[in-house]
Amino acid sequence: MSKTHRQGFFFLLGIFLLGACMRMPITSIPSIINEIAKTIGTNASNLGILTTLPLICFGLISIIVPLISQRLGNEITIAIALLILFIGSYLRIINIPTLFIGTIMVGMGITFINVLLPAIVTELAPNKIGMMTSIYTFSLALFSSIGAGFSAPLAKATNWQFAIQVLSFLILTTFILWLPNLRTAKINAKKTTNVEKINPWCNQSAWLIAIYFGLSSLVFYTLVAWLPTIAIESGISETHASLLAGLFQLVSIIPPFIVPTLAVKMTNRSPVIIISAATTILGVVALLFSINSISYFIVINALLGIATSTTFTLTMTLFGLKTKTTTQTAKLSGMVQAIGYLLAAIGPILTGTLKNITGSWYVSEIFIILVIIIFMMAGILAEKNKFIFNSNN
């Protein structure tokens, strides 16, 4: 195998494994949270912060990631992020303080990967943005589902600490296999000596993308948080509700095969934006009717899983398609994800509060429908301009 082919192999493998590390350390926790609670002597409800802390990290840290990567280079920054992620993941099994410290470190590490992966694709594979985005979004969806579905059985067969150790080993493996990509960092560092002075926070098109991603993230994480509860309150058993949650994650594997390649070929992606938003609305409207039918909820979870995954995958693809340089991609990605994940952290809390005040999910579901309409309009407007930044930005 030639040197070029070896570098290409490790780059593709690295992109795939980075996708696996983007969500699995988070999605594995809810399934074993009862086991963790028993070990440390508290109620599982008191540990909900373990899934919220990473989202807060995504929102607060995303904006500084491009500044750090401009100094160190994308490849080296990713390597450091993987080390932070590995250490944080392993710290979670030691004691109660390190459980929370480790969770924050996990959020920090994933934040860097979230922001820089689209930038690395733009930098090293500008003519293969669709294919590369498909690879890491497929991996993200696949391993999210694996984390949600297999962490609990593994924890019951052994213990929750071992389940997290297995996860930590995956992160360490990703770090080791990413190291060969640091060879290109020296070459790419020369390209970043002249730093572009662009400010996405003062760019109208960037804000439209931010609204699109931010509000769609709010909808996604709200559905992740409350879909099982809504099903249970409609008469579905807890076991079936858990399986439905797994289905929601599992079907999200489908859009990464199609959406990035389709988005690259389209000059205007408004039809994809409209269809995915309309499908999400259809699924939420169906939730307005409390029907005790497992088949009914299978259809709802499948529709919502595919639709929300389509929206997320499209946004990840747009980071590369609507920017011309690595710096532009990183800064746009950082801004959009900072706004997006802060909104995502608010969604479950706000809709849960509305439910407690009104006594039903009806108002929350109407609220979600309105949010979907708003982000759909923002996405359509964002498609009016081919690129986010022009020579004057």
C-alpha positions as a printed NumPy array, in Angstrom:
array([[  0.   ,   0.   ,   0.   ],
       [  1.477,   3.366,  -1.045],
       [  1.983,   6.255,   1.373],
       [ -0.871,   8.206,  -0.248],
       [ -3.228,   5.239,   0.018],
       [ -2.254,   4.67 ,   3.663],
       [ -2.997,   8.305,   4.474],
       [ -6.324,   8.047,   2.639],
       [ -7.202,   4.879,   4.55 ],
       [ -6.449,   6.392,   7.963],
       [ -8.349,   9.554,   7.038],
       [-11.482,   7.609,   6.042],
       [-11.209,   5.359,   9.1  ],
       [-10.639,   8.391,  11.307],
       [-13.703,  10.194,   9.936],
       [-15.842,   7.097,  10.574],
       [-14.565,   6.606,  14.136],
       [-14.866,  10.305,  14.977],
       [-18.518,  10.057,  13.986],
       [-18.869,   7.149,  16.423],
       [-17.395,   9.269,  19.229],
       [-19.702,  12.237,  18.591],
       [-22.761,  10.878,  20.416],
       [-22.179,   7.369,  21.811],
       [-20.569,   8.646,  25.059],
       [-23.83 ,  10.535,  25.702],
       [-26.544,   8.219,  24.357],
       [-25.204,   5.283,  26.376],
       [-25.842,   7.021,  29.718],
       [-29.688,   7.194,  29.888],
       [-29.923,   3.408,  29.478],
       [-27.67 ,   2.771,  32.502],
       [-28.617,   5.787,  34.607],
       [-30.632,   3.634,  37.04 ],
       [-27.578,   1.428,  37.63 ],
       [-25.409,   4.505,  38.225],
       [-27.999,   5.944,  40.636],
       [-28.106,   2.721,  42.681],
       [-24.318,   2.66 ,  42.969],
       [-23.99 ,   6.222,  44.26 ],
       [-27.157,   6.089,  46.376],
       [-29.448,   8.615,  44.709],
       [-32.545,   8.769,  42.521],
       [-32.141,   8.481,  38.759],
       [-34.113,  11.728,  38.36 ],
       [-31.288,  13.548,  40.15 ],
       [-28.833,  12.468,  37.443],
       [-30.625,  14.014,  34.475],
       [-27.865,  16.634,  34.45 ],
       [-25.507,  13.944,  33.106],
       [-27.203,  14.193,  29.707],
       [-27.699,  17.974,  29.876],
       [-24.107,  18.935,  30.787],
       [-22.639,  17.881,  27.406],
       [-25.264,  19.947,  25.557],
       [-24.361,  22.992,  27.655],
       [-20.695,  22.386,  26.802],
       [-21.606,  22.2  ,  23.105],
       [-23.289,  25.582,  23.363],
       [-20.702,  27.403,  25.48 ],
       [-17.473,  26.088,  23.962],
       [-18.291,  25.861,  20.232],
       [-17.493,  29.529,  19.579],
       [-13.88 ,  29.242,  20.81 ],
       [-13.04 ,  26.056,  18.893],
       [-12.129,  27.848,  15.609],
       [ -9.75 ,  30.166,  17.504],
       [ -7.864,  27.207,  18.978],
       [ -7.801,  25.221,  15.733],
       [ -6.372,  28.202,  13.835],
       [ -3.345,  28.114,  16.138],
       [ -2.842,  24.354,  16.392],
       [ -4.345,  23.051,  13.16 ],
       [ -7.49 ,  20.953,  12.823],
       [ -5.803,  17.546,  12.976],
       [ -3.809,  18.269,  16.149],
       [ -6.804,  19.914,  17.825],
       [ -8.906,  16.82 ,  17.105],
       [ -6.195,  14.599,  18.624],
       [ -6.154,  16.69 ,  21.815],
       [ -9.967,  16.612,  21.917],
       [ -9.913,  12.807,  21.726],
       [ -7.49 ,  12.66 ,  24.663],
       [ -9.774,  14.925,  26.71 ],
       [-12.746,  12.782,  25.698],
       [-10.981,   9.542,  26.677],
       [ -9.808,  10.853,  30.061],
       [-13.237,  12.321,  30.795],
       [-15.04 ,   9.126,  29.827],
       [-12.805,   7.014,  32.07 ],
       [-13.045,   9.443,  35.006],
       [-16.802,   8.827,  35.151],
       [-16.332,   5.396,  36.762],
       [-14.126,   6.462,  39.725],
       [-16.37 ,   8.36 ,  42.158],
       [-19.217,  10.888,  42.308],
       [-17.132,  14.086,  41.826],
       [-15.226,  12.597,  38.879],
       [-18.516,  11.361,  37.406],
       [-19.547,  14.98 ,  36.886],
       [-16.05 ,  16.28 ,  36.059],
       [-15.655,  13.501,  33.509],
       [-19.048,  14.292,  31.983],
       [-17.988,  17.92 ,  31.471],
       [-14.735,  16.744,  29.853],
       [-16.738,  14.424,  27.582],
       [-18.842,  17.415,  26.529],
       [-15.706,  19.487,  25.89 ],
       [-14.05 ,  16.805,  23.767],
       [-17.133,  16.156,  21.65 ],
       [-17.64 ,  19.905,  21.122],
       [-14.313,  20.151,  19.289],
       [-15.183,  17.167,  17.103],
       [-18.654,  18.591,  16.369],
       [-17.226,  21.868,  15.107],
       [-14.06 ,  20.704,  13.359],
       [-15.218,  17.583,  11.532],
       [-17.072,  19.584,   8.826],
       [-14.026,  21.874,   8.559],
       [-11.628,  18.942,   8.132],
       [-13.839,  17.524,   5.388],
       [-13.832,  20.904,   3.609],
       [-10.05 ,  21.127,   3.981],
       [ -8.951,  17.624,   3.016],
       [-11.812,  16.434,   0.8  ],
       [-13.421,  19.533,  -0.772],
       [-14.657,  17.536,  -3.757],
       [-16.145,  14.764,  -1.611],
       [-18.139,  16.73 ,   0.961],
       [-21.282,  14.675,   0.358],
       [-19.569,  11.299,   0.694],
       [-17.514,  12.267,   3.764],
       [-20.524,  13.782,   5.51 ],
       [-22.432,  10.569,   4.794],
       [-19.663,   8.547,   6.437],
       [-19.531,  10.401,   9.738],
       [-23.261,  11.112,  10.076],
       [-24.003,   7.431,   9.374],
       [-21.435,   6.422,  11.993],
       [-22.893,   8.951,  14.449],
       [-26.405,   7.545,  14.011],
       [-25.268,   3.904,  14.076],
       [-23.205,   4.169,  17.251],
       [-25.813,   6.374,  18.951],
       [-28.245,   3.51 ,  18.47 ],
       [-25.681,   0.951,  19.655],
       [-24.91 ,   3.03 ,  22.733],
       [-28.584,   3.389,  23.606],
       [-29.424,  -0.255,  22.946],
       [-26.471,  -2.263,  24.245],
       [-25.122,  -0.337,  27.235],
       [-27.927,  -1.56 ,  29.536],
       [-27.59 ,  -5.299,  28.698],
       [-23.804,  -5.029,  29.027],
       [-24.131,  -3.235,  32.372],
       [-26.55 ,  -5.885,  33.674],
       [-24.248,  -8.708,  32.566],
       [-21.24 ,  -7.031,  34.23 ],
       [-21.654,  -3.549,  35.746],
       [-22.093,   0.009,  34.481],
       [-18.424,   0.798,  35.081],
       [-17.383,  -1.934,  32.646],
       [-19.845,  -0.623,  30.042],
       [-18.184,   2.797,  30.217],
       [-14.722,   1.179,  30.09 ],
       [-15.669,  -0.493,  26.793],
       [-16.82 ,   2.875,  25.49 ],
       [-13.579,   4.506,  26.664],
       [-11.596,   1.843,  24.797],
       [-13.377,   2.837,  21.563],
       [-12.337,   6.463,  22.128],
       [ -8.721,   5.45 ,  22.835],
       [ -8.696,   3.324,  19.673],
       [ -9.97 ,   6.308,  17.683],
       [ -7.172,   8.476,  19.115],
       [ -4.486,   5.949,  18.149],
       [ -5.847,   5.486,  14.63 ],
       [ -6.151,   9.26 ,  14.171],
       [ -2.436,   9.845,  14.869],
       [ -1.284,   9.019,  11.289],
       [ -3.396,  11.962,  10.104],
       [ -1.141,  14.335,  12.052],
       [  1.425,  13.931,   9.263],
       [ -0.695,  16.222,   7.105],
       [ -0.935,  18.809,   9.885],
       [  2.504,  20.27 ,   9.044],
       [  1.502,  20.753,   5.422],
       [ -1.865,  22.265,   6.29 ],
       [ -0.35 ,  24.565,   8.927],
       [  1.403,  26.492,   6.141],
       [ -1.961,  27.196,   4.546],
       [ -3.339,  28.887,   7.668],
       [ -0.69 ,  31.579,   8.108],
       [ -3.025,  34.194,   6.607],
       [ -6.086,  34.04 ,   8.85 ],
       [ -9.355,  35.146,   7.293],
       [-11.099,  37.93 ,   9.159],
       [-14.741,  36.921,   9.01 ],
       [-17.483,  37.303,  11.589],
       [-20.475,  34.975,  11.2  ],
       [-22.232,  36.741,  14.088],
       [-22.748,  39.785,  11.834],
       [-23.845,  37.758,   8.817],
       [-27.568,  37.428,   8.062],
       [-27.205,  34.161,   6.129],
       [-25.203,  32.634,   8.982],
       [-27.984,  33.548,  11.405],
       [-30.552,  31.857,   9.166],
       [-28.5  ,  28.643,   9.249],
       [-28.149,  29.058,  13.025],
       [-31.92 ,  29.42 ,  13.46 ],
       [-32.5  ,  26.402,  11.219],
       [-30.081,  24.191,  13.137],
       [-30.857,  25.657,  16.562],
       [-34.619,  25.235,  16.477],
       [-34.405,  21.833,  14.777],
       [-32.026,  20.733,  17.564],
       [-34.537,  21.983,  20.132],
       [-37.191,  19.809,  18.49 ],
       [-34.903,  16.767,  18.246],
       [-33.739,  16.763,  21.868],
       [-37.268,  17.492,  23.084],
       [-38.501,  14.418,  21.209],
       [-35.617,  12.314,  22.542],
       [-36.491,  13.389,  26.088],
       [-40.276,  13.007,  26.018],
       [-41.337,  10.552,  23.286],
       [-41.083,   7.519,  25.632],
       [-43.057,   9.348,  28.335],
       [-45.775,  10.39 ,  25.866],
       [-46.05 ,   6.777,  24.682],
       [-46.299,   5.457,  28.259],
       [-48.987,   8.007,  29.14 ],
       [-50.923,   6.817,  26.077],
       [-50.947,   3.275,  27.493],
       [-47.791,   1.808,  25.948],
       [-45.709,  -0.349,  28.317],
       [-42.317,   0.873,  29.54 ],
       [-40.597,  -1.999,  27.724],
       [-42.245,  -1.132,  24.425],
       [-41.59 ,   2.584,  24.984],
       [-37.883,   1.795,  25.395],
       [-37.9  ,  -0.212,  22.162],
       [-39.653,   2.67 ,  20.41 ],
       [-36.881,   5.005,  21.582],
       [-34.374,   2.593,  20.057],
       [-36.349,   2.608,  16.806],
       [-36.251,   6.425,  16.752],
       [-32.432,   6.267,  16.91 ],
       [-32.12 ,   3.292,  14.556],
       [-34.025,   4.769,  11.601],
       [-31.826,   7.872,  11.802],
       [-29.187,   5.747,  10.054],
       [-31.118,   6.003,   6.762],
       [-30.8  ,   9.733,   5.8  ],
       [-26.961,   9.834,   5.905],
       [-26.954,   7.416,   2.948],
       [-29.036,   9.779,   0.829],
       [-29.124,  13.4  ,   2.023],
       [-25.463,  14.533,   1.644],
       [-25.118,  13.187,  -1.901],
       [-28.493,  14.657,  -2.847],
       [-27.607,  18.031,  -1.285],
       [-24.359,  18.248,  -3.275],
       [-26.223,  17.716,  -6.551],
       [-28.979,  20.251,  -5.797],
       [-28.537,  23.981,  -6.381],
       [-31.454,  24.695,  -4.026],
       [-32.183,  22.336,  -1.123],
       [-35.523,  23.906,  -0.181],
       [-37.486,  20.783,  -1.234],
       [-35.472,  18.683,   1.246],
       [-36.005,  21.309,   3.947],
       [-39.761,  21.434,   3.313],
       [-40.282,  17.663,   3.094],
       [-38.302,  16.912,   6.271],
       [-40.078,  19.696,   8.197],
       [-43.51 ,  18.621,   6.924],
       [-42.802,  15.018,   7.937],
       [-41.764,  16.172,  11.413],
       [-44.988,  18.183,  11.709],
       [-46.987,  15.126,  10.618],
       [-45.37 ,  13.04 ,  13.349],
       [-45.992,  15.659,  16.046],
       [-49.613,  16.148,  14.913],
       [-50.08 ,  12.393,  15.328],
       [-48.903,  12.759,  18.939],
       [-51.865,  15.068,  19.604],
       [-54.07 ,  11.969,  19.528],
       [-53.49 ,   9.717,  22.534],
       [-53.949,   6.288,  20.948],
       [-52.97 ,   3.118,  22.813],
       [-51.482,   1.293,  19.838],
       [-47.922,   0.057,  19.495],
       [-48.26 ,   0.08 ,  15.688],
       [-49.365,   3.716,  15.803],
       [-46.297,   4.714,  17.814],
       [-43.984,   2.65 ,  15.606],
       [-45.077,   4.764,  12.635],
       [-44.705,   8.006,  14.629],
       [-41.203,   7.165,  15.885],
       [-40.078,   6.032,  12.434],
       [-41.361,   9.226,  10.782],
       [-39.842,  11.505,  13.412],
       [-36.531,   9.626,  13.492],
       [-36.05 ,   9.842,   9.726],
       [-37.239,  13.459,   9.475],
       [-35.082,  14.846,  12.298],
       [-32.045,  12.918,  11.053],
       [-32.584,  14.388,   7.583],
       [-32.562,  17.919,   9.006],
       [-29.407,  17.298,  11.055],
       [-27.555,  15.59 ,   8.19 ],
       [-28.472,  18.397,   5.791],
       [-27.122,  21.035,   8.19 ],
       [-23.824,  19.172,   8.582],
       [-23.54 ,  19.06 ,   4.786],
       [-24.389,  22.758,   4.383],
       [-21.424,  23.764,   6.564],
       [-19.122,  22.607,   3.774],
       [-21.292,  23.483,   0.783],
       [-21.976,  27.077,   1.836],
       [-18.376,  27.986,   2.685],
       [-15.244,  28.267,   0.555],
       [-12.417,  27.727,   3.056],
       [-11.647,  25.713,   6.165],
       [-11.679,  28.856,   8.323],
       [-15.129,  29.809,   7.053],
       [-16.444,  26.296,   7.695],
       [-15.047,  26.168,  11.232],
       [-16.342,  29.623,  12.186],
       [-19.798,  28.979,  10.732],
       [-19.937,  25.555,  12.386],
       [-18.825,  27.016,  15.728],
       [-21.41 ,  29.793,  15.72 ],
       [-24.295,  27.628,  14.521],
       [-23.608,  24.836,  17.002],
       [-23.139,  27.271,  19.899],
       [-26.638,  28.632,  19.324],
       [-28.094,  25.259,  18.399],
       [-27.086,  23.286,  21.447],
       [-27.971,  26.026,  23.922],
       [-31.465,  26.003,  22.422],
       [-31.432,  22.191,  22.491],
       [-30.752,  22.228,  26.242],
       [-33.745,  24.54 ,  26.773],
       [-36.241,  22.47 ,  24.759],
       [-36.881,  19.511,  27.095],
       [-37.051,  21.773,  30.16 ],
       [-39.464,  24.248,  28.547],
       [-41.819,  21.62 ,  27.115],
       [-41.735,  19.626,  30.348],
       [-42.658,  22.759,  32.302],
       [-45.532,  23.504,  29.911],
       [-46.793,  19.97 ,  30.461],
       [-46.663,  20.366,  34.24 ],
       [-48.518,  23.695,  34.085],
       [-51.259,  22.587,  31.672],
       [-51.545,  18.947,  32.729],
       [-51.215,  17.59 ,  29.178],
       [-48.759,  17.479,  26.274],
       [-51.126,  19.357,  23.945],
       [-49.646,  22.861,  24.434],
       [-46.08 ,  21.523,  24.22 ],
       [-46.881,  19.727,  20.967],
       [-48.465,  22.844,  19.446],
       [-45.36 ,  24.775,  20.513],
       [-43.126,  22.213,  18.769],
       [-45.178,  22.512,  15.56 ],
       [-44.742,  26.311,  15.576],
       [-40.991,  25.908,  16.117],
       [-40.793,  23.522,  13.144],
       [-42.552,  26.051,  10.897],
       [-40.1  ,  28.778,  11.964],
       [-36.959,  26.717,  11.315],
       [-38.364,  25.542,   7.976],
       [-38.806,  29.176,   6.869],
       [-35.282,  30.03 ,   8.054],
       [-33.871,  27.123,   6.048],
       [-35.712,  28.178,   2.889],
       [-34.452,  31.761,   3.241],
       [-30.887,  30.526,   3.825],
       [-30.997,  28.782,   0.453],
       [-31.348,  32.106,  -1.389],
       [-27.574,  32.627,  -1.171],
       [-25.181,  30.004,  -2.528],
       [-22.442,  30.937,  -0.045],
       [-22.612,  32.396,   3.456],
       [-19.581,  34.669,   3.146],
       [-18.571,  36.89 ,   0.245],
       [-15.447,  38.941,  -0.288],
       [-16.813,  41.755,   1.875],
       [-17.454,  39.624,   4.998]])
